[in-house]
Amino acid sequence: MEIKLNGKWTEFPDGATVADVLDASGGQRPGIAVAVDGVVVRRGDWSTTAVPKGAGVDVLTAVQGG
């Protein structure tokens, strides 16, 4: 299946979870947040939240500053 990961269409196996997507794109790092189709997914739910075909997945990195 294809999903749109940070604006780029990317192929993943059917049934891939948020954790699978993160592992394939550089790993689960501290200081990141993930949204699927605009809805933030809690870190504790990453391994059980399936990403639907055609979904938009945004991986966001927290930055500090002012």
Stockholm file with secondary structure:
# STOCKHOLM 1.0

chainA/1-66         MEIKLNGKWTEFPDGATVADVLDASGGQRPGIAVAVDGVVVRRGDWSTTAVPKGAGVDVLTAVQGG
#=GR chainA/1-66 SS CEEEETTEEEECCTTCBHHHHHHHTTCCCTTEEEEETTEEECGGGTTTCBCCTTCEEEEEECCCCC
#=GC SS_cons        CEEEETTEEEECCTTCBHHHHHHHTTCCCTTEEEEETTEEECGGGTTTCBCCTTCEEEEEECCCCC
//
